[in-house]
Structures are given as C-alpha cells and as structure tokens.
Amino acid sequence: MFIIKHKTFFFILSGLLTAVALLSVAVYRPWNFGVEFTGGTILEVGFPEGRPDIEELKQTLAALGWHGTVVQETGTDGALIRTKSLSEPEREQLISAVSQEGRVHLEERRFNSIGPTIGSELRSKALWAILCVILAIVLYIAFAFRHVSHPISSWVYGFVAIVALVHDVIIPTGVYIALGHYFMDVQIDVLFVTAILTILGFSVHDTIVVFDRTRENLKLRTWKEFDVTVGHSIEQTFVRSINTSLTVLLVILALYFLGGETTKNFALTLAIGVTIGTYSSIFLASPLLVAIAEWQAKREHKIALAHKRGK
Amino acid sequence: MWRKRFIALVLLLVGAGIGFAVYQGEEHPESIFGGKPFKYGLDIQGGTELVYEADTSKIAAADMRQTMEALRDVIERRVNLFGVSEPVVQTEQANSLSGKPSQRLIVELPGVTDIAQAVSLIGQTPLLEFKIERPDGPEKTAIADAFTKAQVALKQEGLTDQMKQAIIMSDPLLQEDPNFIPTELNGSKLAKASLTFDSRTNEPKVLLTFTDEGRQLFADITKANIGKPVAIYLDGAAISTPTVREAILDGNAEISGDFNVQDAQALVGRLNSGALPVAISLLSTQTVGASLGEKALTSGVKAGVVGVLIVAIFLIFWYRIPGVVATVALAIYIALMLAIFKLIPVTLTGAGIAGFILSIGMAVDANVLIFERMKEELKKGKDIADAMHDGFARAWLSIRDSNISSIISAVILFWFGTSLVKGFALTLGVGVLISMFSAITVTRTFLYAVGTHGNGKVKRFFFGSGLR
C-alpha cells in the first residue's frame, strides 16, 4: 500500500524525469541521425599495416570538398568516414583518396551509401510503425479488460498503458541523446528505432502483468475499495516484476559486454528502457489508475451535489 | 503419475534429439543432419546489397508487375551467370505518402565485397528499347520548343554544373525525346541475339530474334510504320535507326551500326545474358566485409551463451527444483528455435540474433510468473500439487495478454520494417510464440513429472523460492 499512499511523489518523480528527458531532446539539437535516415555514406576501412595519421586523413578528405565529411578512429587499426551520399565514381574517388592513390594498403570493411529518398522513406516508416503499435495495443487492452469496467472503464487501462509507454520511450530517448551530446558517438539509426520499438513491447508486457492482477482481484472482489485492490495487486506482482526484469537485464548486459560493437548502443538503450519500463509499471501505471478513479469519483460526487442543490 | 513421467521423458528425449541434430548439422555438414545449414544475412557472412530504382514513368500501371518481373528475371540471370552463390534479387514497391509509388529492385550478392565489380556486373546489363517516330502535333512542337529554350538558357556564361542540372530538371518536357516515342517492345521480349555479316558489304551486324510475343509486337510496329524510321535504343541512346520498307513478320530485326567485329561480338554477349526492359539507377549500396560479419556472429553467440548461463544460474538459485525444470525447458526452447531457424529457413542477421536473445528473456518471464504464483499458493497453505495446478491456471491469463501484445508489436514491425527491423521482428515474434509452448507445456509436464503428493518441510523448501 506504500506505493499507492505516496503516489503523488512518484507522479512528480516521473514528471520530472520526463521533463528533463524532453528538455534534453529539445536542447541537444541537431539530433545525430544515422545515414539510413538522412541519406549519406558511411565507410569503414581497416589498415592492416598500420593506420595513417587521422589528422592527415581529414585534410586529404577535406580537399575533396564534400559537405559534412567526418573521420573517426575505430578499433586499433580502422577508420570510419561519414559523408554525403556517393555515386560509384565518387566512391572510387574516396577510396583512392583514403589509400593515398593506392600507396596505403587498406581493407574495405563496410560501405553504406543511402540515397536521400530512401532516408526520408525510412523515417516515415519508423514513425508509422510506432503509431500503429500504440493504436493496436490500446485496442487490445480495452478488449482484454472489457469485463472489468467498474469503477473505471476498460479504455482507461489502455490509456494508462499508453501513458506509461510514452514515459518509457521518452526517458531512454532523452538519455541517449544527452549521452550522444556529451560522451560518445551515438546515432539515431535503425538499431535505435528497433530498441525503442522493443522497449515499447516490453513496457506494455510489463504493465499488463500488473493490470492483470488487478483485473483478477476485482473479479474475485477480494477487497472492497479500488485503491486497496490496486495496492495489493502491485505487492503481489512485485517480486515477479523485479525478477523478470532482472533476467531480461542479465541477457541485455551480456549482449552489451560481449555482443560486439554494432549492438552495444542497442543493448544500452534497451537496458535503460527495461529499467524504466519496470519502474513505470509498478510506480506509475497502477497508481495512475487509482488517481483517475479518485478524480472520477470526485467529479461524480460534485455532479450529484449540484443535482441536489438544483432540486 | 508414471504416465506423466513417461511423457516428460519422451519430451526430454525429443528435445535432446533436436538439439543433437542441430549441433551435428553444424559441426558435420556431411552427416544426414547437414542438409539445412543456418542462413546468415549479408551483415554476417559479408556481401553487397544494391538497391536500384526502376524508371517506370513510361510504363502503364497495368503492365507494371509484368515489367518488374521481367526486370528481376534479367538481373537474376545475369547475376547467376557470374557465379555468385545464392543471390537474392527481389522487387519492392515503395509507397511514399507523397507522389507515385516507386519501383525498386533489391540485389543481394553474398560473398561479393568488391562494390566496383558488383556495380559493373549489373550495370553492364544492356537496356534495349524500340521506339517509333513521334507523330507531328502540338506535343512534338511543345517538346521541341522546350529544347530550344533550354539550349539558349544553357549557353549563358558562368553556370555551375548544379545550375545546369537545375535547368535540365526544370521542365518535364525536357525529359521527353522530341523525335521518338517508346513502344511496348523492349529487351524482355528478346529471345536471342547473334552475329551475322552483311552479304554485300561484309560489315558485321547483330541479328535479334524475338520471343513469340515480341514477334507479334514487332510485326504490328513495322506494319504501322512502313516508310518511317524505327529506332533501336541501346542504354538510352539510338544505336540504329533503319527505315521500315515492309512489315517484318518473322520476328527478326537487325542492328547494323558502325561497329567492328569485336564490338558486335561483345554486344551479342551482353544481349544474350539479358536485356533490361526499363532503365535502372542505383539508389543505395551496402557492403559488409566478411571479417566484420564473422566478428559480429561470434560475439553475438558468445553473448547469447553467457546470457543463458547467467539466467540459468539465477533461476536455479532462486526457484530451486522449478528453476532446474525451467532451465531444461529453456534449453529445449533454444534447440527448437535453432531447428526452426534452419528449417524455415530464417535468415539470421545481427539484429535477428539480438531479437532471439531478447526472446530468451521473455521466455523466462512466463516461468517466473508461474513460479511466483505457485509460491503464493504454497504460502496460503495448499499442498505442492494443488499449488502447482493453481499456479499454472492463474498465471495463464497474464502470460496470454502480455505475449499477445508482444506478438502484435512484432507483426507490425515485420509489416513496416526494413530488412533489418524485419529480421528482428521475425525472431522475436517466432520466439514469443514458441516460448508460450515451451514455458507452459514443457515446464508443466516436467514439474508434474518430478512433482510429489507429499508435503513435507524439505519438499516444500525445494518447491519454494526466494532466499528462505
């Protein structure tokens, strides 16, 4: 019952976290979109016989005069080059510049060149996917909870699940963007979107398990008051919530430390999302149900009073 | 009781068998289990993906599918000719919210990491078109006017390449050919090309033989254009513009240009490996070197194995006997998933492997739900058998609803996603489905098999959970 009693505190905490995350999203612009979304080229090369000086490489590439070219070191013997979207002759020009007309031996590890049309197409696709998932989940929850429409309608469960979901998505996004600004080279790429979509699934999954307990207790009429029912339901599912998140987190941590460079940021985003998702299903979603029920009761009471006075 | 134990034993043996088959198939590809190896995506085995856009502006909507299929067949034949193993050539219609859908051709070339080679391999596919004279009329005048105007504009001094490009793109009429209009006859209706020599001048010529459909079209075109020129376009430029003297019904056409024997022979070779029905332009290129992919795979597998081990240790430590059962169920789940990846087959990408590892976490959740419920029922004073039964029954609803919402997300992701997101969604979705079987049916069978009717303190400890 502790959580329900102090729900205002957790609402304020969640509100603050969300606000800070939104601020980070708004302040640290421009966001670092990956080439998949903006169109552009990413080239990763390895120099098996030793990497040439990066500063020199930067100057060579600057001489090509392409807009927004970035050069970075990767690993012990590699370099990552980002630039505009390239045609085949331009790609050859780039390779020849990096290898100093073939004097430096290099190995082309990865080359991605994405035209601007594909980039914008992908952006709208990602957005549509997220909106569709949200819509489908509200509908499903409203349907799955249709038998418990008292004291709050089953649509409220769906709505609250979405509030928790938005909360769970905004906070990792804010952290990711802030991290990208201060510490490391992170990009909003397809993997990031995949991570966000996974968090979306996990968040709802977790919220539903707690809601399900409330649904069961409401049906059994174990407790008379709604807030007591919700409070006990949280307590009954508490260990399960923590343990499930723990197992998922263990796997994600293994992925982070051992899973290679490509999935590192992906694992980090997931880890933050799963933690926030667990927090919100316990401390935000269910207390929000109680708050809405109380608000409804108050309004009904007022209307009833007004009716009385009117008579 | 013994019946349940027998079923559990069978399940265990089947699971072990599947695991053994998967392992044998990978370690000894020549054994009977080796027929279906894992299929890896380009990001793991290394290779090149090229995305082309087809210029279908001149193609009627009704002919679109046929044209794109012809295009795919031509490119596929060409890629196969060059001995690339298991290439994937597919068409895709990209619907953007604004404007016409664009037709794409996606070519995946496993093992090819030399982009220049890959691009030229496909780029050399000839584009063969037959065009007839544009009839006189307002349209022709308008196009001619646009060209005159553009020529004047381009003559100004101090224009950069970009500005010239902008002038050329400014008027759609400039994209039209003032003298010729396309016909339905193109490279996809070519049966074969061969080299011949002119009987009078001994100049080399290329003889084109059409398919049945092409012959009919060519007959119609020549019939309608007697005394007029019919232009043969190769790669967007007129290569030969003979004037039709009479209707040609035998389905043969000749290209006699200014070429020597070598040029003619090369053209014949190119045409015989397939000629494109429409022009294509390169939209995006992606290459992954084999070394990078291999590293991603080994590290992904390592992460998976370590992750599973940690989860198993946690389960056994916290849930004791049920934890051991859950670990066995998890092992069967993994064996089943790997077998499914081989049999369907699911193309494994880096993101796909991440999805699979994540689904392991979700598979464990179902067991955690069941065991926590069991513990509660035990606390209420029920005996072990009843607690087990009620634990499963009560946990089912929340497992169902939470997994259905995960499946909904996976399906939508698969629907919308690009190849990378698709790989992730597929392994996650299949994983959630299979885990509902393994975590519920398999765990229940095993638990009942080791379950007892007794209710002693020691037994209660082993079937309990937590720290005490």
Interface residues (C-beta under 8 A of the other chain):
Chain A: E36 E44 G46 S85 S87 E88 R91 E92 E107 E108 R109 R110 F111 N112 S113 I114 G115 T117 I118 S120 E121 L122 S124 K125 A126 W128 A129 C132 V133 A136 I137 Y140 I141 A144 V190 L191 V193 T194 L197 T198 L200 G201 F202 V204 H205 D206 I208 V209 D212 R213 R215 E216 Q236 T237 V239 R240 N243 T244 L246 T247 V248 L250 V251 I252 L253 A254 L255 F257 L258 G259 G260 T262 T263 F266 A267 L270
Chain B: D43 V51 E53 A94 S96 L97 S102 T113 I115 A116 V119 G123 L282 L283 S284 T285 Q286 T287 V288 G289 S291 L292 K295 A296 S299 G300 K302 A303 G304 V306 G307 V308 I310 V311 F314 L315 W318 G350 A351 A354 I357 L358 I360 G361 M362 V364 D365 V368 L369 E372 E376 R394 L397 S398 D401 S402 N403 I404 S405 S406 I408 S409 A410 I412 L413 W415 F416 G417 T418 L420 V421 F424 L428 G466
